[in-house]
Amino acid sequence: MEDNDETDRMIFKVIYVFRKILEQRAINRHLHTESWLNITHVPYIMNIGTNGISNTDLVFQMKVSRQAVSKILKEMEQEQLIYTSKNESDARTLLINLAPKGKALFNTVKVDAKELSGEYKKILGPKRYEAMLDSLLEIVAYHESLEKK
């Protein structure tokens, strides 16, 4: 049997496992009551937010191809989670907004995230929790700055 000591603290493994845990939590809490919900829609909902977003900005935020975003947006439109409109100032750009069903999902996820943050603050303490978030945001900003070069 292989010794996993060298991979237990590997960032790729830790983030992958953490992501799977969060997805399973969402499935257990929401998918069993909302058969229409697709877990891949949740990050899109959270990036669209209550103010909406352009398709160009959404592609950047999601870190996937324009074609992949377009495919998911079509699914979300069919599920009545979002609606799109032309950008008045740039006809090449779509504006994406949450429909009432999407807003309800956004609010549900937001409440769930707040609850989960509270649990993590109990485990880590508020200072370590905030330091962890600050560190992750700094790492994300670093990688985004590399993309711009």
C-alpha positions, -999 to +999 in steps of 0.1 A: +000+000+000+013+035-009+022+059+018-001+089+015+019+112+039+033+132+010-001+138-005-022+145+026-013+182+026-011+186-012-033+216-020-049+200-051-060+170-031-073+191-001-093+215-024-107+186-044-119+167-013-132+199+002-152+207-030-166+172-030-177+175+006-194+208-001-212+194-032-224+164-012-237+187+016-256+207-010-270+175-026-280+161+008-297+194+019-313+206-013-313+181-042-336+156-025-363+183-023-356+202-055-354+176-083-348+203-109-316+215-092-283+207-109-253+212-086-233+227-115-257+256-116-249+268-081-216+285-088-232+302-118-261+315-096-236+328-070-215+346-096-245+361-113-257+374-079-286+398-073-271+425-095-266+404-126-235+401-147-224+402-184-216+370-202-180+382-206-176+387-169-192+354-161-168+336-184-139+352-165-154+345-131-162+309-139-128+302-155-144+281-183-149+286-220-175+308-235-191+277-251-194+259-217-209+290-201-234+293-230-245+256-226-251+260-188-269+293-193-293+277-218-300+249-192-306+275-165-329+296-187-349+264-194-352+258-157-363+295-153-334+303-130-321+332-152-331+355-180-309+373-204-312+406-222-291+425-247-266+451-233-278+485-245-243+498-247-227+467-264-248+445-286-222+417-285-227+413-248-256+396-230-267+407-195-276+378-173-300+382-143-316+358-118-352+350-123-374+346-092-365+309-089-328+318-093-331+345-066-347+320-043-318+295-048-293+323-044-308+332-010-309+296+001-273+291-007-264+323+010-281+313+042-264+278+040-230+295+034-235+317+065-245+287+086-214+267+073-192+297+080-205+297+116-196+261+119-161+267+106-156+297+129-164+274+159-137+249+146-110+274+137-120+305+157-130+337+140-095+350+134-081+318+118-113+315+097-109+351+084-071+345+079-079+314+059-104+333+036-079+362+032-052+337+022-074+319-003-085+353-018-049+364-021-040+332-039-070+336-063-059+372-070-023+360-077-036+335-103-059+361-118-030+385-122-011+358-140-040+353-164-039+390-173-002+389-184 
